[in-house]
Amino acid sequence: YTGQAFDMALISKAAHKVGAKAGFDLAHAIGNIPLDLHKWNVDFAVWCTYKYLNSGPGAVGGAFVHEKHARNKNLPRLAGWWGHDEKDRFQMKPNFRPTPTAEGWQLSNAQIFNMIAHKASLEIFDEVGMKPLVKKSRTMTTFLEDLIKTQCRIETGYKIKFITPGSIDERGCQLSILILKNGEEFFRKITEAGFAVDWRSPNVIRVAPVPLYNTFEEIYVFAEFLSRYCIYVK
């Protein structure tokens, strides 16, 4: 909702200190912000691939399991036949023997056509690299933030403010804009003008300049549109 990126290393450390496991939903983080789950000692994480990984609706989900758990056969899990060790997977033996990696949590084989799209997307990420993408993402979101703060000054316009943290270390490419009044009405104006943004009730518009395919010109045009209707308030 806010677009805030939390300190997962610190959260993991705090969880382990009280004997808990640390797991994260990375649906809006994967392909968006730098991740180092093993180094951060995260126990597990899950994500979808249709958002920032661009793999399309219904695409395969992903999972991370720390290697310290991978060989623990006594760990409770929802076991599926595709997670059985591939050496004798098709022998259909009565006992489940998990693959000693994150693959041991697979339930069934993935849909092949969706995997093709997913593979194509991941190849682009491998070619470009996350560091350049994150660098561009931070520049783009800062550019959008600065434009809105300096250009949105219409006194009688919709009052807007950011609820996403200002620190680039606490966010990805999403900026959540709070509309203080008549938010849905303003959202309709934006979409009718041809911009692809996201509405979240009761009063937030989520904007995500994605570094892989959005441009600085698009950001400028969007901010210029907002400046006709909005006033930025701190």
C-alpha positions, 0 to 999 in steps of 0.5 A: 500500500505504501511502497515501503521496503523493510530492512529484511536483515534486521527483521530476520535477526529480530525474529531469530533472537526470539526463536521465530522463523523469518519469512517474507512475501516478495511479490512487490520486491522481486525484480524491483529491489536488491535482495540477498536472502541467504546473506540476510539469513532469511528462512524462507520467502515466496513471490509471484512472477507476473509483476516486476518479473513480467511473466504474465498472468497465471505465471509460476510462483517462486520460493526461497528456502535457506539451505540450512533447512533444505535437508531437514526431512522432518520439517513439516511441508505441503508435499507434492510429487514434483518436490520428490527427489528426481532420481526416483520421482516417477517410481511413485514410492509410498514415502516422500523423499524431498529434493534437498533444495528449494525444489523440494517444496514444489507441488507440481510441474509448471505450465510450459507456456508460462515458463517460456515467458518467464524464461524470456523475462529472466534472460533480460534481467540476466543481461541487464543486471539488477544493479543498473536497474536499481540505479535507474529505478532510484533516479526515476522515482526521485525524478518523479517525486521532485517534479510533483513536489515542485510543479503541483501547485494548483491551489484549487486542485486535488491535494496530494502527498506521498506516503512512500518513504523518502529514502531510496533505501526504503523503497523500490520503483513504486510511489504511493500518492495519497489523495486527500479528497475525491481520490477515485474521481481523480484516478478516473481522470488519470486513466482516461488520459491514458496513464496506467496507474493503480487504485487502492481504496480508500484513497491511494494511487500507486505509480511505478516507473519501471526501469526496464521499459518506462522512460524519463520522458513518460515520467515528465509527461505524467508529472506535467499532467498532474500539475494541471490538477493537483497541489502537493502538500507536505 
